[in-house]
Amino acid sequence: MAEYAEIRALPHPRRFAELTPEAQHYKSFRTLWKQKETSRVVALAFSPAKPHRLAVVNGTKVGIWTAGKAGSAEASSSISKFKDLTQCVAWRSDGKLMLAGEAGGSCAVVETENRQVLRRFRGHGDAVTCCSFAAADRSKAATGGRDGKLRIWDVATSELVQTVDAHSDCMKVLTPGPGGPDVWITAGYDGKVRFWDLRLGGGEESAAAASMAVATVDHGSPVESGAAFPGGALFASAGGTEVKLWDLASGGRIVQTLGDAHSKVVTSVCLDASASVLLTASFDGFAKVYRAAGLEHLWTYKLPGPATCAAWRPDGKAFAVGLDDGQWQMRQWKSPAGDKGEDGTAVQAEDRLSGWDGPSATPKVAPKKGAYAKTKGHLRGMDAAPASDDEVVEPERPFKKRESQLDFFLRKFEYRKALEYIVTTQSFSRQVGLAAIEEFLQRGVLETTLTEIGDTLCLSVLRWLMKVFVGTDTLQQQLFMEALHTLLDCNKCLQPPSTAELLKAVESLENKVTQELKIQEVLMETGGMLKAVTTL
């Protein structure tokens, strides 16, 4: 006679594609801050210096937000000394000064600590749409406007140093390039991305613009946003529904193209702290994360509305997205509750990752006490697979696992007791219970077992079936329906229900079935509509 096989939980359907460690990391980014402004959020920027304050541009003000004591967003200050709508914002590397472009054609230099406007750069004939401090020289700044001109300024004296006719349409991107304060990368609505070395013009005005453009590439559509890699040799441009990666150091060779990254125009692209991940935001209401090396897609975030701008925090542990309706949100990876360091502070999520090169090199958490003994040492147990150099010693007596109460009843053919154990044990899992129903079917005793039970056990079985009514896969649904039909057809206590409690349980089950039928009717209508659309 064959040996008895213990009851095991029904297997779940296998996932077709397992997530990589990187995708699991970015999947775990959760919304930490969420705020609603009075008008459209047009720009976001994090301060390069700690505590990495966030500047939010909307209307005629620039709000500066920082983390509160409980981790919530607190408006540390609001700069509203602007005469027109603000269009862009940029921090200096030390976080003490900020540039804010206005629609009236001026750019304000703001001291962030006391919110004072120190001076204004005046000279653009139209709105200032992009601005930046020079990377190597804090005394220089650059602005780009809707008139397509690039202007270089002396921050200390607010004097205009140089003007370049950079683009034939609105300039949207301005970032420092490699090689000093005279090297810049610009892009605009004319579809061009240009690499400038202003030293080649000899300090002349716009007449020398063509000679100062070291490299010019055509994105193919109006450029909305761009991001320069560390060193400035590589540049990512976003325009239309595409994101392109250029090698400006080699004259503008295209390295990668991400076609149809979004279904609508890509409004923002930015790099994380290590330049290993690209974040894109679009007017289609999605933000996506890509691996910068090969532009492989890692994760997608559903936003509550069309996105207008996005920014990574300099430490690479959070990013912010601004929306067209005035909302903005910041997503951050937070360590699970209970993970504490030696000083009692929460351990960051990146410190818990292992097996992949994330945004920054972080130390791994020390293993728990006794973990080696339980996984590889002398406490690893009978189920552990032996290593290649291990000597396997067979015990004199074969090891027997302690069988469960359910397996004991089934091995002794006491099916009524097994059924009673399933429906009355609170900690019993649904999967194991349905596996026992399948065992009854294979043995051909399901009808006999459900027929012989009395009123009390019949009521318990009905209540247990109602618990497993929802949240089951196809196999479990078939087992559930087989058990329910057999109970209703063969048990005399339900023909008709002999007690008020049985009647109430049957009515509750009928209500659930009615609700499910209504859902199925709606799904049938939806299926017909989808079929009509796909056959057009």
Helices and strands as residue ranges (DSSP letters): H 21-27, E 30-36, E 41-46, E 54-58, E 61-67, E 73-79, E 86-91, E 97-102, E 106-111, E 116-122, E 128-133, E 140-145, E 149-154, E 159-165, E 171-176, E 183-188, E 192-197, G 198-201, G 206-208, H 209-212, E 213-218, E 223-228, E 234-239, E 242-247, G 248-250, E 253-258, E 266-271, E 277-282, E 286-291, E 296-302, E 307-312, E 318-323, E 327-332, G 349-352, H 371-375, H 405-411, H 415-424, H 430-443, H 446-451, H 455-467, H 474-490, H 500-534
